[in-house]
Amino acid sequence: MLVECTRFKVKEGQSSKVDEWLQFLNDHIPDVLVTLENEKMYVETIFRERTMQGEEYLYWYSVRGEGGMDVEDSEHWIDKQHLAYWDECINKSYHPVDLETAVVMIPAKIQQVMVQK
């Protein structure tokens, strides 16, 4: 099981497009959840940070199994739209920052249920 949290920088001036992207995901949660199965994604959460300097970051927190499909390989329409928003909003010149996993607090019985599939 992999537990990760990564920070990505939003392109300057794309805050309203990020609003649209996150609303799109929230509006289509049933379809989003279907795509997580192939990725062996047990938990995926997006956090948003806006700083006093106007900088904006998105953080992806995930708990997933090994060997899942990459979202880039998906043919599902929701993933294609998600990646289109990604290309429009994420600053590719900023190197993503993987936060260090220090403690994972998931009870063993929950972990067992997560990795059964």
C-alpha distances in whole Angstrom, upper triangle without the diagonal:
4,7,10,14,16,20,22,26,28,31,34,36,33,33,34,32,29,31,31,28,26,29,28,24,25,28,26,23,24,23,21,19,20,18,15,14,15,12,10,10,9,11,13,16,19,21,24,26,30,32,36,36,35,32,29,25,23,19,16,13,10,7,6,5,6,10,11,14,15,18,20,21,21,25,24,27,25,22,26,27,24,24,28,28,25,28,30,29,26,28,27,29,27,24,21,20,16,16,15,12,15,13,11,13,11,13,12,14,12,8,10,12,9,8,11,12
4,6,10,13,16,19,22,25,28,31,33,30,30,31,30,26,28,29,25,24,27,26,23,24,27,25,22,23,23,20,18,20,18,14,15,15,12,10,9,10,10,12,14,16,18,21,23,27,29,32,33,32,28,26,22,19,16,13,10,8,6,5,6,7,10,11,14,14,16,19,19,20,24,23,26,23,21,24,25,22,22,26,25,22,25,27,26,23,25,24,26,23,21,17,16,13,13,12,10,13,12,10,13,12,15,14,17,14,11,14,15,12,11,15,15
4,7,10,14,17,20,23,26,29,31,28,27,29,28,24,26,27,24,22,25,25,21,22,26,24,21,23,23,19,18,20,18,15,16,17,14,12,10,10,9,10,12,14,15,18,20,24,25,29,30,29,26,23,19,17,13,10,8,6,4,7,9,11,14,14,16,16,17,20,21,21,25,24,26,23,21,24,25,21,22,25,24,21,24,26,24,22,23,23,25,22,20,16,14,11,10,10,7,10,10,8,10,10,14,14,17,14,12,15,16,12,13,17,17
4,7,10,13,17,19,22,25,27,25,24,26,25,21,23,25,21,20,23,23,20,21,25,24,21,23,23,19,18,21,19,15,17,18,14,14,11,12,10,10,10,12,13,16,17,21,22,26,26,25,22,20,16,13,10,8,6,5,7,9,11,12,15,14,16,15,16,18,20,21,24,24,25,22,20,23,23,19,19,23,21,18,21,23,21,18,20,19,21,18,16,12,11,7,7,8,7,10,11,10,13,14,17,18,20,17,15,18,19,16,16,20,20
4,7,10,14,16,19,22,24,22,21,23,22,19,21,22,19,18,21,22,19,20,23,23,21,23,23,19,19,22,20,17,19,20,16,16,13,14,11,10,9,9,10,12,13,17,19,22,23,22,19,16,12,10,6,5,4,6,9,12,15,16,18,17,18,16,16,19,21,22,25,24,25,22,20,22,22,18,19,21,20,17,20,21,18,16,17,17,19,16,14,10,8,6,6,8,8,11,12,12,14,15,19,21,23,20,18,21,22,18,19,23,23
4,7,10,13,16,19,21,19,19,21,20,17,19,21,18,17,21,21,18,20,24,23,21,24,23,20,20,23,20,18,21,21,17,18,15,16,14,11,11,10,10,12,12,16,17,21,20,20,16,14,10,8,5,5,7,9,12,14,17,17,19,18,18,16,16,17,20,21,24,24,24,21,19,21,21,17,17,19,17,14,17,18,16,13,14,14,15,12,10,7,5,4,6,9,10,14,16,15,18,19,23,24,26,23,21,25,25,21,22,26,25
4,7,10,13,16,18,16,16,19,18,15,17,19,17,16,20,20,18,20,23,23,22,25,24,21,22,24,22,20,23,23,20,21,18,19,17,14,12,10,9,9,10,12,14,17,17,16,12,10,6,6,4,7,9,12,15,17,20,21,22,21,21,18,17,18,22,23,25,25,25,22,20,21,21,17,16,19,16,13,15,17,13,10,11,12,13,10,9,6,5,6,8,11,13,16,18,18,21,22,26,28,29,26,25,28,28,25,25,29,28
4,7,10,12,15,13,13,16,15,12,15,17,15,14,18,19,17,19,22,22,22,25,24,20,22,24,22,20,24,23,20,22,19,21,18,15,13,11,10,10,10,12,14,17,16,15,11,9,6,5,6,8,11,14,18,19,22,22,23,22,21,18,16,17,20,21,24,23,23,20,18,19,18,15,14,16,13,10,12,13,10,7,7,9,10,7,8,5,7,9,11,15,17,20,22,22,24,25,29,31,32,29,27,31,30,27,27,31,30
4,6,9,12,11,11,14,14,11,15,17,15,15,19,19,19,21,23,24,24,27,26,22,25,27,24,23,27,27,23,25,23,24,22,18,16,13,12,10,10,10,12,15,13,12,8,6,5,6,9,11,15,18,21,23,26,26,27,25,24,21,19,19,23,24,26,25,25,22,20,20,19,16,15,16,13,11,12,12,9,6,5,8,9,6,8,7,9,12,14,18,20,23,25,25,27,29,32,34,36,32,31,34,34,30,31,34,33
4,6,8,7,8,11,10,8,11,13,12,13,16,17,17,19,21,22,22,26,24,21,24,26,24,23,27,27,24,26,23,25,22,19,17,13,12,10,10,10,12,15,13,11,8,6,6,7,10,13,16,19,23,24,27,28,28,26,25,21,19,19,23,23,25,24,23,20,19,19,17,15,14,14,11,9,10,9,6,5,5,9,10,9,12,11,13,16,17,21,23,26,28,27,29,30,34,36,37,34,33,36,35,31,32,36,34
4,6,6,8,11,10,10,13,14,13,15,18,18,19,21,23,24,25,28,26,24,27,29,26,26,30,29,26,29,26,28,26,22,20,16,16,13,13,12,14,16,14,11,9,8,9,11,14,16,20,22,26,27,30,30,31,28,27,23,21,20,24,24,26,25,24,22,20,20,18,16,15,14,11,10,10,8,5,6,5,8,9,9,13,13,15,18,20,24,26,29,31,31,33,34,38,40,41,37,36,39,38,35,36,39,37
4,6,8,11,11,11,14,15,15,17,19,20,21,23,25,26,27,31,29,27,30,32,29,29,33,33,30,32,30,31,29,25,23,19,18,15,14,12,13,14,12,9,8,8,11,13,16,19,23,25,29,30,34,34,34,32,30,27,25,24,28,28,29,29,27,25,24,23,21,19,18,17,14,14,13,11,9,9,8,12,12,12,15,16,18,21,23,26,29,31,33,33,35,37,40,42,43,40,39,42,41,38,39,42,40
4,6,8,9,10,12,13,14,16,18,19,20,22,23,25,26,30,28,26,29,31,29,30,33,33,31,33,30,32,29,26,23,19,18,15,15,13,14,15,13,10,10,10,12,14,18,20,24,27,30,32,35,36,36,33,32,28,26,25,29,29,29,28,26,24,23,23,20,19,18,17,14,14,14,11,9,11,11,15,15,15,19,19,21,24,25,29,31,34,35,35,37,38,41,44,44,41,40,43,42,38,40,43,41
4,6,5,6,9,10,10,12,14,15,17,18,20,21,23,26,25,22,26,28,26,26,30,30,27,30,27,29,26,22,20,16,16,13,13,12,15,16,15,11,11,9,11,12,16,18,21,24,28,29,32,33,33,30,28,25,22,22,25,25,26,25,22,20,20,19,16,15,15,13,10,11,11,8,6,9,10,13,15,15,18,17,20,22,24,27,29,32,33,33,35,35,39,41,41,38,37,40,39,35,37,39,38
4,5,5,6,9,10,11,12,14,15,17,18,20,21,25,24,22,25,27,25,26,29,30,27,30,27,28,25,21,18,15,14,10,11,9,12,14,14,10,10,8,10,11,14,17,20,23,27,28,32,33,33,30,29,26,23,23,27,26,27,26,23,21,20,20,17,16,16,15,12,12,14,11,8,10,12,16,17,16,19,18,20,22,23,27,28,31,32,31,33,33,37,39,40,36,36,39,37,34,36,39,37
4,5,5,6,9,10,11,12,14,15,16,18,20,24,23,21,24,27,25,26,29,30,28,30,27,29,26,22,20,16,16,13,14,13,16,17,17,13,13,11,13,13,17,19,22,24,28,29,33,34,34,31,30,27,24,24,27,26,27,25,22,20,20,20,16,15,17,15,11,13,15,11,10,13,15,18,20,20,22,21,23,25,26,30,31,33,34,34,35,35,38,40,41,37,37,40,38,35,37,39,37
4,5,5,6,9,10,10,12,14,15,17,18,22,20,19,22,24,22,23,27,27,25,28,25,27,24,20,18,15,15,13,15,14,17,20,19,15,15,12,13,13,16,17,21,23,26,27,31,32,32,28,27,24,20,20,24,23,23,21,19,16,17,16,13,12,13,11,8,10,11,8,7,10,13,16,18,18,21,20,22,24,25,29,30,33,34,33,34,34,37,39,40,36,35,38,36,33,35,37,35
4,5,5,6,8,10,11,12,14,15,16,20,19,17,20,22,20,21,25,25,23,25,22,24,21,17,15,11,12,9,12,12,15,18,18,14,13,10,10,9,13,14,17,19,23,24,28,29,29,26,25,22,19,19,23,22,22,21,19,16,16,16,13,11,12,12,8,9,11,9,7,9,12,15,18,17,19,17,19,21,22,25,26,29,30,29,30,30,34,36,36,32,32,35,33,30,32,34,32
4,6,5,6,9,10,11,12,14,16,19,19,17,20,22,21,22,25,26,25,27,23,24,21,18,15,12,12,10,12,12,16,18,19,15,15,12,12,11,14,16,18,21,24,26,29,31,31,28,27,24,21,22,25,24,24,22,20,17,17,18,14,13,15,14,11,12,15,12,10,13,16,19,21,20,22,20,22,23,24,27,28,31,31,30,31,31,34,36,36,33,33,35,33,30,33,35,33
4,6,5,6,9,10,10,12,14,18,17,15,19,21,20,21,24,25,24,26,23,24,22,19,17,14,15,13,16,16,20,22,22,18,18,15,15,14,17,17,20,22,25,26,29,31,31,27,26,23,20,21,23,22,22,19,17,14,15,15,12,11,13,12,9,12,14,11,10,14,17,19,22,22,24,22,24,25,26,30,30,33,33,32,32,32,35,37,37,33,33,36,34,31,33,35,33
4,5,5,6,9,10,11,12,16,14,13,16,18,17,17,21,22,20,23,20,21,19,15,14,11,13,12,15,16,20,22,22,19,18,14,14,12,14,14,17,18,22,22,26,27,27,24,22,19,16,17,20,18,19,17,14,11,12,12,9,7,10,9,6,8,11,10,9,11,15,17,20,20,21,19,21,22,23,27,27,30,30,29,30,29,33,34,34,31,30,33,31,28,29,31,29
4,5,5,6,9,10,11,14,14,12,14,17,16,16,20,21,20,21,18,19,16,13,11,9,10,10,13,15,18,21,22,19,17,14,13,10,12,12,15,16,20,21,24,26,26,23,22,20,17,18,21,19,20,18,16,12,13,15,12,9,12,13,9,11,14,13,11,13,17,19,22,21,22,19,21,21,22,25,25,28,28,26,27,27,30,32,32,28,28,30,28,25,27,30,28
4,5,5,6,9,10,13,14,12,15,18,17,18,21,23,22,23,20,21,18,16,14,12,13,13,16,17,21,23,24,21,20,17,16,14,16,16,18,19,22,23,27,29,29,26,24,23,19,21,23,21,21,18,16,13,15,16,12,11,15,14,11,14,17,15,14,16,20,22,25,24,25,23,24,25,25,29,28,31,31,29,29,29,31,34,33,29,30,32,30,27,29,31,29
4,5,5,6,9,12,11,10,13,15,15,16,19,20,20,22,19,20,18,15,14,13,15,15,18,20,23,26,27,23,22,19,18,15,17,16,18,19,22,23,26,27,27,24,22,20,17,18,20,18,18,15,12,9,11,12,9,9,12,12,10,12,15,14,14,16,20,22,25,24,25,23,25,25,26,29,29,32,32,30,30,29,32,34,33,29,30,32,29,26,28,30,28
4,5,5,6,9,9,7,10,12,12,13,16,17,16,18,16,17,15,12,11,10,13,14,17,19,23,26,27,24,22,18,17,14,15,14,15,16,18,19,22,24,24,20,19,18,14,16,19,16,17,14,12,8,10,12,10,8,12,12,10,12,15,15,14,16,20,21,25,24,24,21,23,23,24,26,26,29,28,26,27,26,28,30,29,26,26,28,25,23,25,26,24
4,5,5,9,10,9,11,14,14,14,18,20,19,20,17,17,15,13,11,11,13,14,18,20,23,26,27,24,23,19,18,15,16,15,16,17,19,20,23,26,26,23,22,21,18,20,22,19,20,17,15,12,13,16,13,12,15,16,14,15,19,18,17,19,22,24,27,26,27,24,25,24,25,28,27,29,28,26,26,25,28,30,29,25,26,28,25,23,25,27,25
4,6,9,9,9,12,14,15,16,19,21,20,22,19,20,18,16,15,14,17,17,21,22,26,29,30,27,26,22,21,19,20,18,20,20,22,23,26,28,28,24,23,22,19,21,23,20,20,16,14,11,14,16,13,12,16,16,15,17,20,19,19,21,24,26,30,29,29,27,28,28,28,31,30,33,32,30,30,28,31,32,31,28,28,30,27,25,27,29,26
4,6,6,6,9,10,11,13,15,17,17,19,17,18,16,14,14,15,17,19,22,24,28,31,32,29,27,24,22,19,20,18,19,19,21,21,23,25,25,21,20,20,16,19,20,16,16,13,11,8,11,13,11,11,15,15,14,16,19,19,19,21,24,26,29,29,29,26,28,27,28,31,30,32,32,29,29,27,30,31,30,26,27,28,25,23,25,26,23
4,5,5,6,9,10,11,13,15,15,16,14,14,13,12,12,13,16,18,22,24,28,31,32,29,27,24,22,18,18,16,17,16,17,18,20,23,23,20,19,19,16,19,20,17,17,14,13,10,12,15,13,12,16,17,16,17,20,21,20,21,25,26,30,28,28,25,26,25,26,28,27,30,28,26,25,24,26,27,26,22,23,24,22,19,22,23,21
4,5,5,7,9,10,12,14,15,16,14,14,14,14,15,16,19,22,25,28,31,35,36,33,31,27,25,22,22,19,19,18,19,18,20,23,23,19,19,19,16,19,20,16,16,13,13,10,13,16,15,14,18,19,19,20,23,24,23,24,28,29,32,31,31,28,29,28,29,31,29,32,30,27,27,24,26,27,26,22,23,24,21,19,21,21,19
4,5,5,7,9,11,12,14,15,14,15,15,14,15,16,20,22,25,28,32,35,35,32,30,27,25,21,21,19,19,18,19,18,20,22,21,18,16,16,14,16,16,13,13,9,9,7,9,12,12,11,15,16,16,17,20,21,21,22,26,27,30,30,29,27,28,27,28,30,29,32,31,28,28,26,28,29,27,24,24,25,22,20,21,22,19
4,5,5,7,10,11,11,13,11,12,12,10,12,13,16,18,22,25,28,32,32,29,27,24,21,18,18,15,15,14,16,15,17,19,19,15,14,14,11,14,15,12,13,9,10,7,8,11,11,9,12,15,14,15,18,19,19,19,23,24,27,26,26,23,24,23,24,27,25,28,28,25,25,23,26,26,25,22,22,23,20,18,19,21,18
4,5,5,7,10,10,11,9,10,10,10,12,14,17,20,24,27,30,34,34,32,30,26,23,20,19,16,15,13,14,13,15,18,18,14,14,15,13,16,16,13,15,12,13,10,11,14,14,13,16,18,18,18,21,23,22,22,26,26,30,28,28,24,25,24,25,26,24,27,26,23,23,21,23,23,22,19,19,20,17,14,16,17,15
4,6,6,8,10,11,10,11,13,13,15,17,21,23,27,30,33,37,37,34,32,29,26,22,21,18,18,16,16,14,16,18,17,13,13,14,12,15,15,12,12,9,11,10,10,14,15,14,16,19,19,19,22,24,24,24,27,27,31,30,29,26,27,26,27,29,27,30,29,25,26,23,25,25,23,20,20,21,18,15,17,17,14
4,5,6,7,9,9,11,12,11,14,16,19,22,25,28,32,35,35,33,30,27,24,20,19,16,16,14,15,13,14,16,15,11,10,10,8,12,11,8,10,7,10,8,7,11,12,11,13,16,16,16,19,21,21,21,24,24,28,27,26,23,25,23,25,26,25,28,27,24,25,23,25,25,24,21,20,21,19,16,17,17,14
4,6,5,6,5,7,9,8,12,14,18,20,24,27,30,34,34,32,29,26,23,19,17,14,14,11,11,9,11,13,13,9,9,10,9,13,13,10,13,11,13,11,10,14,15,13,14,18,18,17,20,22,21,21,24,24,27,26,25,22,23,21,22,23,22,25,24,21,21,19,21,22,21,18,17,18,16,12,13,15,12
4,5,5,6,8,10,11,15,17,21,24,28,31,34,38,38,36,33,29,26,23,21,17,16,13,12,10,10,12,12,8,9,11,11,14,13,11,13,12,15,13,13,16,18,16,17,21,21,20,23,25,25,24,28,27,30,29,28,25,25,23,24,25,23,26,25,22,22,20,21,21,20,17,16,16,14,11,11,12,9
4,5,8,10,13,13,17,19,23,25,29,32,35,38,38,36,33,30,27,23,22,18,18,14,14,11,10,11,9,6,6,8,9,12,10,9,11,11,14,13,12,15,17,16,16,20,21,20,22,25,25,24,27,26,29,28,27,24,25,23,25,26,24,27,26,23,24,22,24,23,22,20,18,18,16,14,13,14,10
4,5,9,11,11,14,16,20,22,26,29,32,35,35,33,30,27,24,20,18,14,14,11,11,8,8,9,8,4,4,6,7,10,10,9,12,12,15,13,11,14,16,14,15,18,19,17,20,23,22,21,24,23,26,25,23,20,21,19,21,22,20,24,23,20,22,20,22,22,22,19,17,18,16,13,12,14,11
4,6,9,10,14,17,20,23,26,30,33,36,37,35,32,28,25,21,19,15,14,10,9,5,5,7,7,5,7,10,11,14,14,13,16,15,18,16,15,18,20,17,18,22,22,20,23,26,25,24,26,25,28,27,25,22,22,20,21,21,19,22,21,18,19,17,19,18,18,15,13,14,13,9,9,11,8
4,6,7,10,13,17,20,23,26,29,33,33,31,29,25,22,18,16,12,11,7,6,4,6,9,10,8,9,10,10,14,14,13,17,15,18,15,14,17,18,16,17,20,20,18,21,24,23,21,24,24,27,25,23,20,20,17,18,19,17,20,19,16,17,15,17,17,18,14,13,14,13,9,10,12,11
4,7,10,14,17,20,23,27,30,33,34,32,30,26,23,19,17,13,11,7,5,5,7,11,13,11,13,14,14,18,18,17,20,18,20,18,16,20,21,18,20,23,22,21,24,26,25,24,27,26,29,27,25,22,21,19,19,19,17,19,18,14,14,12,14,14,14,11,10,12,10,6,8,11,10
4,7,10,13,17,20,23,26,30,31,29,26,23,20,16,13,10,8,5,5,7,10,13,15,13,15,15,14,18,19,18,21,19,20,17,16,20,20,17,19,22,21,19,23,24,22,21,24,25,27,25,24,20,19,17,17,18,15,18,16,13,13,12,15,16,16,12,11,14,13,9,12,14,14
4,7,10,13,17,20,23,27,28,26,23,20,16,13,10,7,6,4,7,8,12,14,16,13,14,14,12,16,18,16,19,17,18,15,14,17,17,14,15,19,17,16,19,21,19,18,21,21,24,22,21,17,17,15,15,17,15,18,17,15,16,15,18,19,19,16,15,18,16,13,15,18,17
4,7,10,13,17,20,23,24,22,20,17,14,10,8,6,5,6,9,12,15,18,20,17,18,16,15,18,20,19,21,19,20,16,15,18,17,14,16,19,16,15,19,20,17,16,19,21,23,21,20,16,16,15,14,17,15,18,17,15,16,16,19,21,21,18,17,20,19,16,18,21,20
4,7,10,13,17,20,21,19,17,13,10,7,6,5,6,9,12,14,18,20,22,19,19,17,15,18,20,19,22,20,20,16,15,18,16,13,14,16,14,13,16,17,14,13,16,18,20,18,18,14,14,14,14,17,17,19,19,18,19,19,22,24,25,21,21,24,23,20,22,25,24
4,7,10,13,17,18,16,14,11,8,6,5,7,8,11,14,17,21,23,25,22,23,20,19,21,24,23,25,23,23,19,18,21,19,16,17,19,16,14,18,18,15,14,16,18,20,18,18,14,14,14,13,16,16,19,19,18,19,20,23,26,27,23,23,26,25,22,24,27,27
4,7,10,14,15,12,11,7,6,5,6,9,11,15,18,21,24,26,27,25,25,22,20,22,25,25,27,25,24,20,20,21,19,16,17,18,15,14,17,16,13,12,14,17,19,16,17,14,14,15,15,18,19,21,22,21,22,23,27,29,30,27,27,30,29,26,28,31,30
4,6,10,11,10,8,6,5,6,8,11,13,17,20,23,27,28,30,28,28,25,23,25,28,28,30,28,27,24,23,24,22,19,20,21,17,16,19,18,14,13,15,17,18,15,17,14,14,15,15,18,19,21,22,22,24,25,29,31,33,29,29,32,32,29,31,34,33
4,7,8,6,6,5,7,9,11,15,17,21,24,27,30,32,33,31,31,28,26,27,31,30,32,31,29,26,25,26,24,21,22,22,18,18,20,18,14,14,15,18,19,16,18,16,16,18,18,21,23,24,26,26,27,29,32,35,36,33,33,36,35,32,34,38,37
4,5,5,5,6,9,12,14,17,19,23,26,29,33,34,35,34,33,30,29,30,33,33,35,34,33,29,28,29,27,24,25,25,22,20,22,21,17,16,16,19,19,16,18,17,17,19,18,21,23,24,26,27,28,30,34,37,38,35,35,38,38,35,37,40,39
4,5,7,9,12,15,17,21,23,27,30,33,36,38,39,37,37,34,32,33,37,37,39,37,36,33,32,33,30,28,28,28,24,24,25,23,20,19,19,22,21,19,21,20,20,22,21,24,26,27,29,30,32,34,37,40,42,38,38,42,41,38,40,44,43
4,5,9,12,15,18,21,24,27,31,33,37,38,39,37,37,33,32,32,36,36,38,37,35,33,31,32,30,27,27,27,23,22,23,21,18,18,17,20,19,16,19,19,19,22,21,25,27,28,30,32,33,35,39,42,43,40,39,43,43,39,41,45,44
4,6,10,13,16,20,22,26,29,32,35,36,37,35,35,31,29,30,33,33,35,34,32,29,28,29,26,24,24,24,20,19,20,18,15,15,15,18,18,16,19,18,19,22,22,25,27,29,31,32,33,35,38,41,42,39,38,42,41,38,40,43,42
4,7,10,13,17,20,23,27,29,32,33,34,32,31,28,26,27,30,31,33,32,30,27,26,26,24,22,22,21,18,17,18,16,13,12,11,15,14,12,15,14,15,18,18,22,24,26,28,29,31,32,36,38,40,37,36,39,39,35,37,40,39
4,7,10,14,16,20,24,26,29,30,31,29,28,25,23,24,27,27,29,28,27,24,23,23,21,18,19,19,15,14,16,14,11,10,10,14,14,12,14,13,14,16,17,20,22,24,26,27,28,30,33,36,37,33,33,36,35,32,34,37,36
4,7,10,13,16,20,22,25,26,27,26,25,22,20,21,25,25,27,26,25,22,21,22,20,17,17,18,14,13,15,14,10,9,10,12,13,11,12,10,11,13,13,17,19,21,23,23,25,26,30,32,34,30,29,33,32,29,30,33,32
4,7,10,13,17,19,22,23,24,22,22,19,17,18,22,22,24,23,22,19,17,19,17,14,14,16,13,11,13,14,10,9,11,13,15,12,13,10,11,12,13,16,17,20,21,21,23,24,27,29,31,27,26,29,29,25,27,30,29
4,6,10,13,16,19,20,22,20,20,18,16,18,21,21,24,23,23,20,18,20,19,15,16,18,15,13,16,16,13,11,13,15,16,13,13,10,9,9,10,13,14,17,18,17,19,20,24,26,27,24,23,26,26,22,24,27,26
4,6,10,12,16,17,19,17,17,15,13,16,19,18,21,20,21,17,15,18,17,13,14,17,15,12,16,17,14,12,15,15,18,15,14,10,10,9,10,13,13,16,17,16,18,18,22,23,24,21,20,23,22,19,20,23,23
4,7,10,14,15,18,16,17,16,15,18,20,20,23,22,22,19,17,20,20,16,17,20,18,16,19,21,18,16,18,19,21,18,17,13,12,10,10,12,11,14,14,12,14,14,18,20,21,18,16,20,19,16,17,21,20
4,6,10,12,14,13,14,13,13,16,18,18,21,20,21,18,16,20,20,16,17,20,19,17,20,22,20,18,20,20,23,20,19,15,14,12,12,13,11,14,14,12,13,13,16,17,18,15,14,17,16,13,14,17,17
4,7,10,13,12,14,14,15,18,19,19,22,21,23,20,18,22,22,19,20,23,22,20,23,25,24,22,24,24,26,24,22,18,17,14,14,14,11,14,13,10,11,10,13,14,15,12,10,13,13,9,10,14,14
4,7,9,8,11,12,13,16,17,16,20,19,21,19,17,20,22,19,19,23,22,20,23,26,24,22,25,24,27,25,22,19,18,15,16,16,14,17,16,13,14,13,15,15,16,13,10,12,12,9,9,12,11
4,7,7,10,12,14,17,17,17,20,20,23,21,19,22,24,21,21,25,25,23,25,28,27,25,27,26,29,27,24,21,21,18,18,18,16,18,17,14,16,14,16,15,16,13,10,11,12,8,7,10,9
4,6,9,11,14,16,16,17,20,20,24,22,19,22,24,22,21,25,26,23,25,28,27,25,27,25,28,26,24,21,21,17,19,18,16,19,19,16,19,17,19,17,19,17,13,14,15,12,10,12,11
4,7,9,12,14,13,14,17,18,22,21,18,20,23,21,20,24,25,23,24,28,27,25,27,25,28,27,24,22,22,19,21,21,20,23,23,20,22,20,22,21,22,20,17,17,17,14,12,14,12
4,6,9,12,10,11,14,15,18,17,14,17,20,18,17,21,22,20,22,25,25,23,25,24,27,26,23,21,22,19,21,22,20,23,23,20,22,20,22,21,22,19,17,17,17,13,12,14,11
4,6,8,7,7,11,12,15,15,12,14,17,15,14,18,19,18,19,23,23,21,24,22,25,25,23,20,22,20,22,23,22,26,26,23,25,23,26,25,25,22,20,21,20,17,15,17,14
4,5,5,7,11,12,14,14,10,12,15,13,12,15,17,14,16,19,19,18,20,18,21,21,19,17,19,17,20,22,21,25,25,23,25,24,27,26,27,24,22,23,22,19,18,20,17
4,5,5,9,9,11,10,7,9,11,9,8,12,13,11,13,16,17,16,18,17,21,20,19,17,19,18,21,23,22,26,26,24,26,25,28,28,28,25,23,24,23,19,19,21,18
4,6,8,10,12,11,8,8,11,10,7,11,13,11,12,15,16,15,17,16,19,20,19,17,20,19,22,24,25,28,29,27,29,28,31,31,31,28,26,28,27,23,22,24,22
4,7,9,12,12,9,9,13,12,11,14,16,15,15,19,20,19,21,19,23,23,22,20,23,22,25,27,26,30,31,28,31,29,32,31,31,28,26,27,26,23,22,23,20
4,6,8,9,6,8,11,11,10,13,15,14,16,18,20,19,22,21,24,25,24,22,24,23,26,28,27,31,31,29,30,28,31,30,30,27,26,26,25,22,21,22,19
4,6,9,7,7,10,12,11,13,16,16,17,19,21,21,24,23,27,27,27,25,27,27,29,31,31,35,35,32,33,31,34,34,33,30,29,29,27,24,24,25,21
4,6,5,6,9,10,11,13,15,15,17,19,20,21,24,24,27,28,27,25,27,27,29,31,30,34,34,31,32,30,32,32,31,28,27,28,26,23,23,24,20
4,5,5,6,9,10,11,13,14,15,17,18,20,23,23,27,27,27,25,28,28,30,32,32,35,35,33,34,32,34,35,34,31,30,31,28,25,26,27,24
4,5,5,6,9,10,11,12,14,15,16,18,21,22,25,25,25,23,25,25,27,30,29,32,32,30,31,29,31,32,31,28,27,29,26,23,24,25,22
4,5,5,6,8,10,10,12,14,15,15,19,19,23,23,22,20,23,22,24,27,27,30,30,28,29,28,30,31,31,27,26,27,25,22,23,24,21
4,5,5,6,9,10,11,12,14,15,18,18,22,22,23,21,24,24,27,29,29,33,33,31,33,31,34,35,34,31,30,31,29,26,26,28,25
4,5,5,6,9,10,11,12,14,17,18,22,22,23,21,24,24,27,29,30,33,33,31,33,32,34,35,35,31,31,32,30,27,28,29,27
4,5,5,6,9,10,10,12,15,16,19,19,20,18,20,21,23,26,26,29,30,28,29,28,31,32,32,29,28,30,28,24,25,27,25
4,5,5,6,9,10,10,13,13,17,17,18,16,19,20,22,25,26,29,30,29,30,30,33,33,34,30,29,31,29,26,26,28,26
4,5,5,6,9,10,13,13,17,18,19,18,21,22,25,28,29,32,33,32,34,33,36,37,37,34,32,34,33,29,30,32,29
4,5,5,6,8,12,13,16,17,18,17,20,21,23,27,27,31,32,30,32,31,35,36,36,33,32,34,32,29,30,32,30
4,5,5,5,9,10,13,14,15,13,16,17,20,23,24,28,29,28,30,29,33,34,35,31,30,32,31,27,28,31,28
4,6,6,8,8,12,13,15,14,18,19,22,25,27,30,32,31,33,33,36,37,38,35,33,35,34,30,31,33,31
4,6,8,10,13,14,16,16,19,21,24,27,29,32,33,33,35,35,38,39,40,36,35,38,36,33,33,36,34
4,7,9,12,12,14,14,17,19,21,24,26,29,31,30,32,32,36,37,38,34,33,36,35,31,32,35,33
4,6,9,9,11,10,13,15,18,21,23,26,28,28,30,30,34,35,36,33,32,34,34,30,31,34,32
4,6,6,9,9,12,15,18,21,24,27,29,29,32,32,36,37,39,36,34,37,36,33,33,36,35
4,5,7,8,12,15,18,21,23,27,29,29,32,33,36,37,39,36,34,36,36,32,32,35,34
4,6,9,12,15,18,21,24,27,30,30,33,34,38,39,41,38,36,39,39,35,35,38,37
4,6,9,12,15,18,21,24,27,27,30,31,35,37,38,35,33,36,36,33,33,36,35
4,6,10,12,15,18,21,24,25,28,29,33,34,36,33,31,34,34,31,31,34,33
4,7,10,13,15,18,21,21,24,26,29,30,32,29,27,30,31,27,27,31,30
4,6,9,12,15,18,19,22,23,27,28,31,28,26,29,30,26,26,30,30
4,6,9,12,15,15,19,20,24,25,27,25,22,26,26,23,23,27,27
4,6,9,12,13,16,18,22,23,26,23,21,25,26,23,23,27,27
4,6,9,11,15,17,20,21,24,22,20,24,25,22,22,26,27
4,6,7,11,13,16,18,21,19,17,20,22,19,19,23,24
4,7,10,13,16,17,21,19,17,21,23,20,21,25,26
4,6,10,12,14,17,16,14,18,20,18,19,22,24
4,6,9,11,14,12,11,14,16,14,15,19,20
4,6,9,12,10,10,13,15,14,15,18,21
4,6,8,6,6,10,11,10,12,15,17
4,6,5,6,9,10,11,13,15,17
4,5,5,6,9,10,11,12,16
4,5,5,6,9,10,11,14
4,5,5,6,9,10,13
4,5,5,6,9,11
4,5,5,6,10
4,6,5,8
4,6,7
4,6
4
